[in-house]
């Protein structure tokens, strides 16, 4: 089920959504916006999980943070 709504967006975001459709990265502006909202929701949920883990287990130490940074850098440089 879907619900149709009207929203106001900054021009640059509308241009980005339309470009995504033209470039084939989204099937429609609505699909682009829906995907962006879903991603925002997933990210919020992940943040909540990580916050709970930090509360239960403590925050990662400097060594773990450095290792994570190296792994992410290696992944992003592919």
PyMOL Python script that loads the backbone (N, CA, C, O; Angstrom):
from pymol import cmd

cmd.read_pdbstr("""\
ATOM      1  N   UNK A   1       0.844  -1.177   0.000  1.00  0.00           N
ATOM      2  CA  UNK A   1       0.000   0.000   0.000  1.00  0.00           C
ATOM      3  C   UNK A   1       0.885   1.235   0.000  1.00  0.00           C
ATOM      4  O   UNK A   1       1.921   1.264   0.665  1.00  0.00           O
ATOM      5  N   UNK A   2       0.490   2.227  -0.726  1.00  0.00           N
ATOM      6  CA  UNK A   2       1.210   3.490  -0.759  1.00  0.00           C
ATOM      7  C   UNK A   2       0.234   4.626  -0.485  1.00  0.00           C
ATOM      8  O   UNK A   2      -0.969   4.506  -0.719  1.00  0.00           O
ATOM      9  N   UNK A   3       0.776   5.724   0.012  1.00  0.00           N
ATOM     10  CA  UNK A   3       0.000   6.926   0.267  1.00  0.00           C
ATOM     11  C   UNK A   3       0.641   8.067  -0.498  1.00  0.00           C
ATOM     12  O   UNK A   3       1.854   8.265  -0.433  1.00  0.00           O
ATOM     13  N   UNK A   4      -0.164   8.806  -1.214  1.00  0.00           N
ATOM     14  CA  UNK A   4       0.346   9.950  -1.962  1.00  0.00           C
ATOM     15  C   UNK A   4       0.322  11.176  -1.058  1.00  0.00           C
ATOM     16  O   UNK A   4      -0.694  11.488  -0.436  1.00  0.00           O
ATOM     17  N   UNK A   5       1.476  11.875  -0.996  1.00  0.00           N
ATOM     18  CA  UNK A   5       1.577  13.095  -0.201  1.00  0.00           C
ATOM     19  C   UNK A   5       2.243  14.180  -1.040  1.00  0.00           C
ATOM     20  O   UNK A   5       2.819  13.904  -2.093  1.00  0.00           O
ATOM     21  N   UNK A   6       2.156  15.397  -0.564  1.00  0.00           N
ATOM     22  CA  UNK A   6       2.862  16.510  -1.207  1.00  0.00           C
ATOM     23  C   UNK A   6       3.909  17.023  -0.223  1.00  0.00           C
ATOM     24  O   UNK A   6       3.620  17.233   0.955  1.00  0.00           O
ATOM     25  N   UNK A   7       5.107  17.218  -0.715  1.00  0.00           N
ATOM     26  CA  UNK A   7       6.184  17.752   0.125  1.00  0.00           C
ATOM     27  C   UNK A   7       6.899  18.865  -0.632  1.00  0.00           C
ATOM     28  O   UNK A   7       6.897  18.902  -1.862  1.00  0.00           O
ATOM     29  N   UNK A   8       7.502  19.759   0.120  1.00  0.00           N
ATOM     30  CA  UNK A   8       8.334  20.807  -0.467  1.00  0.00           C
ATOM     31  C   UNK A   8       9.783  20.432  -0.242  1.00  0.00           C
ATOM     32  O   UNK A   8      10.182  20.088   0.870  1.00  0.00           O
ATOM     33  N   UNK A   9      10.576  20.501  -1.315  1.00  0.00           N
ATOM     34  CA  UNK A   9      11.988  20.127  -1.246  1.00  0.00           C
ATOM     35  C   UNK A   9      12.832  21.240  -1.839  1.00  0.00           C
ATOM     36  O   UNK A   9      12.379  21.971  -2.720  1.00  0.00           O
ATOM     37  N   UNK A  10      14.063  21.365  -1.353  1.00  0.00           N
ATOM     38  CA  UNK A  10      14.966  22.321  -1.988  1.00  0.00           C
ATOM     39  C   UNK A  10      15.204  21.939  -3.449  1.00  0.00           C
ATOM     40  O   UNK A  10      15.246  20.760  -3.801  1.00  0.00           O
ATOM     41  N   UNK A  11      15.359  22.961  -4.284  1.00  0.00           N
ATOM     42  CA  UNK A  11      15.528  22.738  -5.726  1.00  0.00           C
ATOM     43  C   UNK A  11      16.646  21.745  -6.050  1.00  0.00           C
ATOM     44  O   UNK A  11      16.487  20.899  -6.930  1.00  0.00           O
ATOM     45  N   UNK A  12      17.766  21.846  -5.349  1.00  0.00           N
ATOM     46  CA  UNK A  12      18.900  20.965  -5.672  1.00  0.00           C
ATOM     47  C   UNK A  12      18.575  19.494  -5.398  1.00  0.00           C
ATOM     48  O   UNK A  12      19.090  18.613  -6.087  1.00  0.00           O
ATOM     49  N   UNK A  13      17.737  19.222  -4.413  1.00  0.00           N
ATOM     50  CA  UNK A  13      17.360  17.829  -4.151  1.00  0.00           C
ATOM     51  C   UNK A  13      16.404  17.310  -5.224  1.00  0.00           C
ATOM     52  O   UNK A  13      16.476  16.145  -5.616  1.00  0.00           O
ATOM     53  N   UNK A  14      15.519  18.170  -5.689  1.00  0.00           N
ATOM     54  CA  UNK A  14      14.612  17.768  -6.766  1.00  0.00           C
ATOM     55  C   UNK A  14      15.421  17.488  -8.027  1.00  0.00           C
ATOM     56  O   UNK A  14      15.169  16.508  -8.728  1.00  0.00           O
ATOM     57  N   UNK A  15      16.393  18.353  -8.314  1.00  0.00           N
ATOM     58  CA  UNK A  15      17.251  18.143  -9.485  1.00  0.00           C
ATOM     59  C   UNK A  15      18.024  16.831  -9.369  1.00  0.00           C
ATOM     60  O   UNK A  15      18.176  16.105 -10.351  1.00  0.00           O
ATOM     61  N   UNK A  16      18.510  16.533  -8.167  1.00  0.00           N
ATOM     62  CA  UNK A  16      19.237  15.276  -7.953  1.00  0.00           C
ATOM     63  C   UNK A  16      18.328  14.071  -8.184  1.00  0.00           C
ATOM     64  O   UNK A  16      18.736  13.095  -8.814  1.00  0.00           O
ATOM     65  N   UNK A  17      17.106  14.137  -7.680  1.00  0.00           N
ATOM     66  CA  UNK A  17      16.162  13.028  -7.858  1.00  0.00           C
ATOM     67  C   UNK A  17      15.816  12.851  -9.333  1.00  0.00           C
ATOM     68  O   UNK A  17      15.765  11.724  -9.826  1.00  0.00           O
ATOM     69  N   UNK A  18      15.582  13.939 -10.030  1.00  0.00           N
ATOM     70  CA  UNK A  18      15.257  13.845 -11.458  1.00  0.00           C
ATOM     71  C   UNK A  18      16.439  13.293 -12.258  1.00  0.00           C
ATOM     72  O   UNK A  18      16.255  12.506 -13.186  1.00  0.00           O
ATOM     73  N   UNK A  19      17.640  13.707 -11.894  1.00  0.00           N
ATOM     74  CA  UNK A  19      18.830  13.188 -12.575  1.00  0.00           C
ATOM     75  C   UNK A  19      18.965  11.690 -12.351  1.00  0.00           C
ATOM     76  O   UNK A  19      19.356  10.957 -13.260  1.00  0.00           O
ATOM     77  N   UNK A  20      18.645  11.229 -11.144  1.00  0.00           N
ATOM     78  CA  UNK A  20      18.712   9.800 -10.856  1.00  0.00           C
ATOM     79  C   UNK A  20      17.760   9.020 -11.755  1.00  0.00           C
ATOM     80  O   UNK A  20      18.082   7.915 -12.191  1.00  0.00           O
ATOM     81  N   UNK A  21      16.603   9.584 -12.033  1.00  0.00           N
ATOM     82  CA  UNK A  21      15.642   8.932 -12.915  1.00  0.00           C
ATOM     83  C   UNK A  21      16.179   8.898 -14.345  1.00  0.00           C
ATOM     84  O   UNK A  21      16.139   7.858 -15.003  1.00  0.00           O
ATOM     85  N   UNK A  22      16.677  10.025 -14.819  1.00  0.00           N
ATOM     86  CA  UNK A  22      17.207  10.105 -16.185  1.00  0.00           C
ATOM     87  C   UNK A  22      18.376   9.141 -16.369  1.00  0.00           C
ATOM     88  O   UNK A  22      18.511   8.514 -17.420  1.00  0.00           O
ATOM     89  N   UNK A  23      19.227   9.025 -15.333  1.00  0.00           N
ATOM     90  CA  UNK A  23      20.408   8.162 -15.406  1.00  0.00           C
ATOM     91  C   UNK A  23      20.089   6.695 -15.131  1.00  0.00           C
ATOM     92  O   UNK A  23      20.972   5.841 -15.201  1.00  0.00           O
ATOM     93  N   UNK A  24      18.826   6.403 -14.820  1.00  0.00           N
ATOM     94  CA  UNK A  24      18.428   5.021 -14.582  1.00  0.00           C
ATOM     95  C   UNK A  24      18.728   4.506 -13.184  1.00  0.00           C
ATOM     96  O   UNK A  24      18.650   3.302 -12.940  1.00  0.00           O
ATOM     97  N   UNK A  25      19.070   5.402 -12.258  1.00  0.00           N
ATOM     98  CA  UNK A  25      19.351   4.980 -10.885  1.00  0.00           C
ATOM     99  C   UNK A  25      18.088   4.894 -10.043  1.00  0.00           C
ATOM    100  O   UNK A  25      18.120   4.397  -8.917  1.00  0.00           O
ATOM    101  N   UNK A  26      16.983   5.375 -10.582  1.00  0.00           N
ATOM    102  CA  UNK A  26      15.688   5.295  -9.906  1.00  0.00           C
ATOM    103  C   UNK A  26      14.616   5.205 -10.986  1.00  0.00           C
ATOM    104  O   UNK A  26      14.780   5.721 -12.092  1.00  0.00           O
ATOM    105  N   UNK A  27      13.523   4.544 -10.647  1.00  0.00           N
ATOM    106  CA  UNK A  27      12.450   4.395 -11.628  1.00  0.00           C
ATOM    107  C   UNK A  27      11.561   5.624 -11.692  1.00  0.00           C
ATOM    108  O   UNK A  27      10.901   5.868 -12.703  1.00  0.00           O
ATOM    109  N   UNK A  28      11.542   6.402 -10.610  1.00  0.00           N
ATOM    110  CA  UNK A  28      10.737   7.623 -10.569  1.00  0.00           C
ATOM    111  C   UNK A  28      11.245   8.491  -9.427  1.00  0.00           C
ATOM    112  O   UNK A  28      12.000   8.034  -8.569  1.00  0.00           O
ATOM    113  N   UNK A  29      10.820   9.746  -9.432  1.00  0.00           N
ATOM    114  CA  UNK A  29      11.190  10.636  -8.326  1.00  0.00           C
ATOM    115  C   UNK A  29      10.609  10.080  -7.027  1.00  0.00           C
ATOM    116  O   UNK A  29      11.274  10.102  -5.991  1.00  0.00           O
ATOM    117  N   UNK A  30       9.391   9.590  -7.076  1.00  0.00           N
ATOM    118  CA  UNK A  30       8.780   9.003  -5.872  1.00  0.00           C
ATOM    119  C   UNK A  30       9.593   7.828  -5.357  1.00  0.00           C
ATOM    120  O   UNK A  30       9.796   7.699  -4.150  1.00  0.00           O
ATOM    121  N   UNK A  31      10.060   6.972  -6.254  1.00  0.00           N
ATOM    122  CA  UNK A  31      10.875   5.822  -5.846  1.00  0.00           C
ATOM    123  C   UNK A  31      12.186   6.289  -5.234  1.00  0.00           C
ATOM    124  O   UNK A  31      12.656   5.707  -4.256  1.00  0.00           O
ATOM    125  N   UNK A  32      12.775   7.326  -5.798  1.00  0.00           N
ATOM    126  CA  UNK A  32      14.033   7.875  -5.268  1.00  0.00           C
ATOM    127  C   UNK A  32      13.824   8.385  -3.844  1.00  0.00           C
ATOM    128  O   UNK A  32      14.614   8.086  -2.950  1.00  0.00           O
ATOM    129  N   UNK A  33      12.760   9.153  -3.641  1.00  0.00           N
ATOM    130  CA  UNK A  33      12.472   9.700  -2.310  1.00  0.00           C
ATOM    131  C   UNK A  33      12.158   8.574  -1.328  1.00  0.00           C
ATOM    132  O   UNK A  33      12.623   8.600  -0.189  1.00  0.00           O
ATOM    133  N   UNK A  34      11.376   7.590  -1.759  1.00  0.00           N
ATOM    134  CA  UNK A  34      11.042   6.466  -0.882  1.00  0.00           C
ATOM    135  C   UNK A  34      12.293   5.711  -0.463  1.00  0.00           C
ATOM    136  O   UNK A  34      12.429   5.322   0.697  1.00  0.00           O
ATOM    137  N   UNK A  35      13.219   5.501  -1.414  1.00  0.00           N
ATOM    138  CA  UNK A  35      14.467   4.811  -1.090  1.00  0.00           C
ATOM    139  C   UNK A  35      15.297   5.623  -0.098  1.00  0.00           C
ATOM    140  O   UNK A  35      15.894   5.062   0.820  1.00  0.00           O
ATOM    141  N   UNK A  36      15.334   6.937  -0.282  1.00  0.00           N
ATOM    142  CA  UNK A  36      16.089   7.797   0.629  1.00  0.00           C
ATOM    143  C   UNK A  36      15.498   7.755   2.040  1.00  0.00           C
ATOM    144  O   UNK A  36      16.240   7.715   3.021  1.00  0.00           O
ATOM    145  N   UNK A  37      14.183   7.765   2.144  1.00  0.00           N
ATOM    146  CA  UNK A  37      13.541   7.688   3.453  1.00  0.00           C
ATOM    147  C   UNK A  37      13.780   6.332   4.112  1.00  0.00           C
ATOM    148  O   UNK A  37      13.995   6.258   5.322  1.00  0.00           O
ATOM    149  N   UNK A  38      13.743   5.266   3.324  1.00  0.00           N
ATOM    150  CA  UNK A  38      14.000   3.930   3.870  1.00  0.00           C
ATOM    151  C   UNK A  38      15.432   3.840   4.383  1.00  0.00           C
ATOM    152  O   UNK A  38      15.673   3.271   5.448  1.00  0.00           O
ATOM    153  N   UNK A  39      16.383   4.395   3.639  1.00  0.00           N
ATOM    154  CA  UNK A  39      17.783   4.390   4.058  1.00  0.00           C
ATOM    155  C   UNK A  39      17.951   5.173   5.354  1.00  0.00           C
ATOM    156  O   UNK A  39      18.679   4.744   6.249  1.00  0.00           O
ATOM    157  N   UNK A  40      17.289   6.305   5.459  1.00  0.00           N
ATOM    158  CA  UNK A  40      17.351   7.116   6.681  1.00  0.00           C
ATOM    159  C   UNK A  40      16.809   6.317   7.864  1.00  0.00           C
ATOM    160  O   UNK A  40      17.369   6.369   8.959  1.00  0.00           O
ATOM    161  N   UNK A  41      15.742   5.593   7.650  1.00  0.00           N
ATOM    162  CA  UNK A  41      15.150   4.781   8.707  1.00  0.00           C
ATOM    163  C   UNK A  41      16.091   3.662   9.138  1.00  0.00           C
ATOM    164  O   UNK A  41      16.250   3.407  10.332  1.00  0.00           O
ATOM    165  N   UNK A  42      16.724   2.986   8.154  1.00  0.00           N
ATOM    166  CA  UNK A  42      17.670   1.917   8.490  1.00  0.00           C
ATOM    167  C   UNK A  42      18.854   2.465   9.269  1.00  0.00           C
ATOM    168  O   UNK A  42      19.320   1.842  10.223  1.00  0.00           O
ATOM    169  N   UNK A  43      19.336   3.626   8.863  1.00  0.00           N
ATOM    170  CA  UNK A  43      20.483   4.221   9.528  1.00  0.00           C
ATOM    171  C   UNK A  43      20.150   4.578  10.977  1.00  0.00           C
ATOM    172  O   UNK A  43      20.968   4.386  11.876  1.00  0.00           O
ATOM    173  N   UNK A  44      18.945   5.099  11.193  1.00  0.00           N
ATOM    174  CA  UNK A  44      18.521   5.444  12.545  1.00  0.00           C
ATOM    175  C   UNK A  44      18.458   4.180  13.402  1.00  0.00           C
ATOM    176  O   UNK A  44      18.895   4.176  14.553  1.00  0.00           O
ATOM    177  N   UNK A  45      17.912   3.115  12.830  1.00  0.00           N
ATOM    178  CA  UNK A  45      17.809   1.855  13.558  1.00  0.00           C
ATOM    179  C   UNK A  45      19.201   1.327  13.901  1.00  0.00           C
ATOM    180  O   UNK A  45      19.422   0.865  15.020  1.00  0.00           O
ATOM    181  N   UNK A  46      20.133   1.386  12.965  1.00  0.00           N
ATOM    182  CA  UNK A  46      21.493   0.932  13.222  1.00  0.00           C
ATOM    183  C   UNK A  46      22.140   1.773  14.323  1.00  0.00           C
ATOM    184  O   UNK A  46      22.828   1.238  15.192  1.00  0.00           O
ATOM    185  N   UNK A  47      21.922   3.064  14.285  1.00  0.00           N
ATOM    186  CA  UNK A  47      22.471   3.942  15.327  1.00  0.00           C
ATOM    187  C   UNK A  47      21.934   3.549  16.690  1.00  0.00           C
ATOM    188  O   UNK A  47      22.679   3.531  17.670  1.00  0.00           O
ATOM    189  N   UNK A  48      20.645   3.235  16.762  1.00  0.00           N
ATOM    190  CA  UNK A  48      20.051   2.811  18.033  1.00  0.00           C
ATOM    191  C   UNK A  48      20.686   1.515  18.530  1.00  0.00           C
ATOM    192  O   UNK A  48      20.980   1.381  19.718  1.00  0.00           O
ATOM    193  N   UNK A  49      20.897   0.568  17.628  1.00  0.00           N
ATOM    194  CA  UNK A  49      21.530  -0.709  17.998  1.00  0.00           C
ATOM    195  C   UNK A  49      22.950  -0.466  18.508  1.00  0.00           C
ATOM    196  O   UNK A  49      23.351  -1.008  19.538  1.00  0.00           O
ATOM    197  N   UNK A  50      23.699   0.348  17.783  1.00  0.00           N
ATOM    198  CA  UNK A  50      25.074   0.629  18.208  1.00  0.00           C
ATOM    199  C   UNK A  50      25.111   1.366  19.537  1.00  0.00           C
ATOM    200  O   UNK A  50      25.988   1.105  20.361  1.00  0.00           O
ATOM    201  N   UNK A  51      24.181   2.274  19.758  1.00  0.00           N
ATOM    202  CA  UNK A  51      24.106   2.973  21.048  1.00  0.00           C
ATOM    203  C   UNK A  51      23.816   1.997  22.188  1.00  0.00           C
ATOM    204  O   UNK A  51      24.385   2.109  23.274  1.00  0.00           O
ATOM    205  N   UNK A  52      22.921   1.037  21.926  1.00  0.00           N
ATOM    206  CA  UNK A  52      22.612   0.018  22.936  1.00  0.00           C
ATOM    207  C   UNK A  52      23.846  -0.840  23.230  1.00  0.00           C
ATOM    208  O   UNK A  52      24.121  -1.164  24.385  1.00  0.00           O
ATOM    209  N   UNK A  53      24.584  -1.204  22.185  1.00  0.00           N
ATOM    210  CA  UNK A  53      25.794  -2.000  22.382  1.00  0.00           C
ATOM    211  C   UNK A  53      26.833  -1.217  23.189  1.00  0.00           C
ATOM    212  O   UNK A  53      27.481  -1.772  24.076  1.00  0.00           O
ATOM    213  N   UNK A  54      26.985   0.057  22.882  1.00  0.00           N
ATOM    214  CA  UNK A  54      27.915   0.887  23.645  1.00  0.00           C
ATOM    215  C   UNK A  54      27.504   0.956  25.109  1.00  0.00           C
ATOM    216  O   UNK A  54      28.355   0.886  25.995  1.00  0.00           O
ATOM    217  N   UNK A  55      26.201   1.093  25.372  1.00  0.00           N
ATOM    218  CA  UNK A  55      25.724   1.171  26.749  1.00  0.00           C
ATOM    219  C   UNK A  55      25.979  -0.136  27.495  1.00  0.00           C
ATOM    220  O   UNK A  55      26.327  -0.133  28.676  1.00  0.00           O
ATOM    221  N   UNK A  56      25.800  -1.257  26.787  1.00  0.00           N
ATOM    222  CA  UNK A  56      25.957  -2.569  27.414  1.00  0.00           C
ATOM    223  C   UNK A  56      27.423  -2.978  27.544  1.00  0.00           C
ATOM    224  O   UNK A  56      27.839  -3.499  28.579  1.00  0.00           O
ATOM    225  N   UNK A  57      28.202  -2.738  26.487  1.00  0.00           N
ATOM    226  CA  UNK A  57      29.563  -3.268  26.430  1.00  0.00           C
ATOM    227  C   UNK A  57      30.649  -2.206  26.569  1.00  0.00           C
ATOM    228  O   UNK A  57      31.825  -2.528  26.744  1.00  0.00           O
ATOM    229  N   UNK A  58      30.251  -0.951  26.492  1.00  0.00           N
ATOM    230  CA  UNK A  58      31.228   0.134  26.494  1.00  0.00           C
ATOM    231  C   UNK A  58      31.615   0.468  25.066  1.00  0.00           C
ATOM    232  O   UNK A  58      31.483  -0.354  24.160  1.00  0.00           O
ATOM    233  N   UNK A  59      32.089   1.674  24.885  1.00  0.00           N
ATOM    234  CA  UNK A  59      32.497   2.112  23.553  1.00  0.00           C
ATOM    235  C   UNK A  59      33.768   1.398  23.135  1.00  0.00           C
ATOM    236  O   UNK A  59      34.573   1.014  23.983  1.00  0.00           O
ATOM    237  N   UNK A  60      33.958   1.216  21.826  1.00  0.00           N
ATOM    238  CA  UNK A  60      35.195   0.601  21.352  1.00  0.00           C
ATOM    239  C   UNK A  60      36.401   1.463  21.739  1.00  0.00           C
ATOM    240  O   UNK A  60      36.309   2.690  21.795  1.00  0.00           O
ATOM    241  N   UNK A  61      37.508   0.816  21.998  1.00  0.00           N
ATOM    242  CA  UNK A  61      38.725   1.533  22.343  1.00  0.00           C
ATOM    243  C   UNK A  61      39.390   2.124  21.117  1.00  0.00           C
ATOM    244  O   UNK A  61      38.919   1.945  19.993  1.00  0.00           O
ATOM    245  N   UNK A  62      40.474   2.820  21.337  1.00  0.00           N
ATOM    246  CA  UNK A  62      41.199   3.480  20.256  1.00  0.00           C
ATOM    247  C   UNK A  62      41.724   2.468  19.240  1.00  0.00           C
ATOM    248  O   UNK A  62      41.703   2.731  18.037  1.00  0.00           O
ATOM    249  N   UNK A  63      42.194   1.313  19.712  1.00  0.00           N
ATOM    250  CA  UNK A  63      42.728   0.297  18.796  1.00  0.00           C
ATOM    251  C   UNK A  63      41.631  -0.227  17.875  1.00  0.00           C
ATOM    252  O   UNK A  63      41.855  -0.405  16.677  1.00  0.00           O
ATOM    253  N   UNK A  64      40.457  -0.473  18.427  1.00  0.00           N
ATOM    254  CA  UNK A  64      39.345  -0.971  17.612  1.00  0.00           C
ATOM    255  C   UNK A  64      38.893   0.093  16.611  1.00  0.00           C
ATOM    256  O   UNK A  64      38.582  -0.225  15.463  1.00  0.00           O
ATOM    257  N   UNK A  65      38.857   1.341  17.038  1.00  0.00           N
ATOM    258  CA  UNK A  65      38.467   2.429  16.141  1.00  0.00           C
ATOM    259  C   UNK A  65      39.477   2.578  15.003  1.00  0.00           C
ATOM    260  O   UNK A  65      39.094   2.807  13.856  1.00  0.00           O
ATOM    261  N   UNK A  66      40.758   2.449  15.321  1.00  0.00           N
ATOM    262  CA  UNK A  66      41.799   2.550  14.288  1.00  0.00           C
ATOM    263  C   UNK A  66      41.685   1.401  13.297  1.00  0.00           C
ATOM    264  O   UNK A  66      41.835   1.604  12.092  1.00  0.00           O
ATOM    265  N   UNK A  67      41.422   0.197  13.795  1.00  0.00           N
ATOM    266  CA  UNK A  67      41.272  -0.950  12.905  1.00  0.00           C
ATOM    267  C   UNK A  67      40.049  -0.773  12.003  1.00  0.00           C
ATOM    268  O   UNK A  67      40.108  -1.068  10.810  1.00  0.00           O
ATOM    269  N   UNK A  68      38.955  -0.296  12.568  1.00  0.00           N
ATOM    270  CA  UNK A  68      37.750  -0.059  11.771  1.00  0.00           C
ATOM    271  C   UNK A  68      38.020   0.977  10.682  1.00  0.00           C
ATOM    272  O   UNK A  68      37.564   0.823   9.549  1.00  0.00           O
ATOM    273  N   UNK A  69      38.750   2.013  11.020  1.00  0.00           N
ATOM    274  CA  UNK A  69      39.086   3.050  10.035  1.00  0.00           C
ATOM    275  C   UNK A  69      39.918   2.464   8.894  1.00  0.00           C
ATOM    276  O   UNK A  69      39.701   2.793   7.728  1.00  0.00           O
ATOM    277  N   UNK A  70      40.881   1.585   9.242  1.00  0.00           N
ATOM    278  CA  UNK A  70      41.704   0.955   8.194  1.00  0.00           C
ATOM    279  C   UNK A  70      40.860   0.068   7.288  1.00  0.00           C
ATOM    280  O   UNK A  70      41.026   0.084   6.068  1.00  0.00           O
ATOM    281  N   UNK A  71      39.963  -0.697   7.876  1.00  0.00           N
ATOM    282  CA  UNK A  71      39.105  -1.586   7.094  1.00  0.00           C
ATOM    283  C   UNK A  71      38.204  -0.769   6.173  1.00  0.00           C
ATOM    284  O   UNK A  71      38.056  -1.098   4.996  1.00  0.00           O
ATOM    285  N   UNK A  72      37.606   0.288   6.703  1.00  0.00           N
ATOM    286  CA  UNK A  72      36.733   1.121   5.887  1.00  0.00           C
ATOM    287  C   UNK A  72      37.508   1.818   4.774  1.00  0.00           C
ATOM    288  O   UNK A  72      37.018   1.925   3.649  1.00  0.00           O
ATOM    289  N   UNK A  73      38.708   2.290   5.078  1.00  0.00           N
ATOM    290  CA  UNK A  73      39.528   2.928   4.050  1.00  0.00           C
ATOM    291  C   UNK A  73      39.859   1.941   2.932  1.00  0.00           C
ATOM    292  O   UNK A  73      39.783   2.278   1.751  1.00  0.00           O
ATOM    293  N   UNK A  74      40.225   0.722   3.318  1.00  0.00           N
ATOM    294  CA  UNK A  74      40.544  -0.299   2.318  1.00  0.00           C
ATOM    295  C   UNK A  74      39.321  -0.616   1.469  1.00  0.00           C
ATOM    296  O   UNK A  74      39.426  -0.770   0.253  1.00  0.00           O
ATOM    297  N   UNK A  75      38.168  -0.711   2.109  1.00  0.00           N
ATOM    298  CA  UNK A  75      36.933  -1.005   1.386  1.00  0.00           C
ATOM    299  C   UNK A  75      36.575   0.133   0.433  1.00  0.00           C
ATOM    300  O   UNK A  75      36.191  -0.112  -0.711  1.00  0.00           O
ATOM    301  N   UNK A  76      36.697   1.363   0.896  1.00  0.00           N
ATOM    302  CA  UNK A  76      36.305   2.518   0.091  1.00  0.00           C
ATOM    303  C   UNK A  76      37.273   2.820  -1.044  1.00  0.00           C
ATOM    304  O   UNK A  76      36.919   3.523  -1.991  1.00  0.00           O
ATOM    305  N   UNK A  77      38.488   2.297  -0.958  1.00  0.00           N
ATOM    306  CA  UNK A  77      39.465   2.573  -2.014  1.00  0.00           C
ATOM    307  C   UNK A  77      39.383   1.569  -3.153  1.00  0.00           C
ATOM    308  O   UNK A  77      40.136   1.677  -4.122  1.00  0.00           O
ATOM    309  N   UNK A  78      38.490   0.601  -3.058  1.00  0.00           N
ATOM    310  CA  UNK A  78      38.327  -0.396  -4.131  1.00  0.00           C
ATOM    311  C   UNK A  78      37.774   0.218  -5.368  1.00  0.00           C
ATOM    312  O   UNK A  78      37.575  -0.475  -6.365  1.00  0.00           O
TER     313      UNK A  78
END
""", "prot")
cmd.dss("prot")
cmd.show_as("cartoon", "prot")
cmd.util.cbc("prot")
cmd.orient("prot")
